[in-house]
Amino acid sequence: MPASIADPACVVHRHPVRVYWEDTDAGGVVFYANYLKFFERARTEWLRARGYSQEAMRRETGVMFVVTHTAVRYLQPARLDDLLEVSVAVSSVKAASMVIWQQALRHGTLLAEGEIRIGCVDAQTLRPQRIPKELLQELE
């Protein structure tokens, strides 16, 4: 875990996620790739809570966010019907990208954690673009 995120006060958003059948394998254990979906939902709700709809941002500014890198560590399994808490913490911000540290917990027990690099791109060309000024100012 990055040192800057060790302090729980650095967590800027927490999002509840219930584990459904569609999230699990035949044994009722969450399929490993679905943690990335859980992380994506939490990041989307984090932005929404700050007043930024990703679709509105795409329409109004012509930019969108894409994942450019992930590194996830799996510690314990989540299972069918578990209620998880997925956290979002901004680790670093640059003009056209940010690194987000995320964790999935069940009743305070860490199940998975990951570092997700997000790039801001032109919605048409997918070329790097600056993060919208207002959002960038909030993140710095």
N, C-alpha and C positions, 0 to 999 in steps of 0.2 A: 504494500500500500504506500502511495506517495506520502511523505512526511506531512505535507500541507493538508492532507485529508484525514490524518489520524484523529484530529479533533472533531467530534460530532457536530460542533457548531459550524463547521465548514459545509455541512450538508444543507443545500438550499431548497430541496424539495423531496418529499416522500410520497409515494404513490402505492395504493393497495392493489394487489393482483391476486385473484382467486385462480387456483389451478383447476382446469376443466379436463374432461376426457381427451379432448383434442390436443392438449398440451403434453400428454403422457405416451409412453410406449406400452407394450403389452403387459408389462409388470406394474403399471400404475405410477411409474417414476417419470418425472419431467424429462423429456428429450432434451439433450444438452443444447441444441441450437435454439430452443424456445426461450432460453434466458436472454438471448439477443432481442427477441420480440418483446419480452417483459421490459428490458432496458429501453427499447425504442418507445414503448407506450409511456414510460415514466418521463423520458425526455420531452416527448410531445406535450404531456400534461404540464410539465415544468414551464415550457414556453407559453402554453395557453394561460397558465396562472399569472404570468408576467404580462399578459395582454397581447401575445403574438401567436396568431393562428398561422400555421405553416402554409395553408392554402391561400389565405389572404396575403401573406407576405409574397408568395409566388406571383399572385395576380397583380398586386400593387407595386412591388419593387422589382419583379422579374428575377428574384433570386430564391434559391432553396438550399437546404442543407443535405449533404450526402455523407455517409459513413465512409471514411478512407482507410481506417485501420481499427482492428479490434484485438484485444488480448484478454481472454477470460480464464479465470482460475475457478475450478469447481471443487468444493470442499465437502458438501453433504448433499444428499438428494432431497428435492422437494417431491411431494407426492400428491395424488389426486385429492382434491378438496382443501388442500392447504391454503391458508390466507398468507400471502407474502407481503412484505413491505419492500419496495424497490426505491432506493435512494439515488439522488442526482447531486453531484458536487462538481463544481467547475474547478479543474486543476490548473489550467492555463488558457490564456486567450491571446490570439494574434489577430492581425487585421482581417484575415480570411479563413481562420480556423480556430478551433478550440479543442481542448482535451477535457473529457468528462470522466470522472471516476464514479462508478456505480456499484451498488451492492444489492443483493437479494437476501433478505432475512426472513426467518420464520420465528416469531416470538423472541426476537433479539438474537437468534442464532444465525451466524453468517453461513449461507449456503453457497453463494457464488459471488465473485466480484470481478469487475472488469474495467479496463481503460479503453475508452472509445474516442477516437479522433474524428471530429466532424469538420467537413470543409463546406464553405459557402461557395456556391457556383451559380453561374447564369443558368436559368431554367431551360433556355433553348440550346445553348452551345455546350453546357456543362463545363465551361472554363471557370477557373477561380475568380471570385469577386469578393470585394470587401463585405464584411458583415454590415448590415444596415446600421448607420451611425447611432441611432437611438438605442438599439440593442447593445451595440458594442460599448457604449458609454455605461450602460447598466452592468455589464459583465466585468469591466475593468476595475 
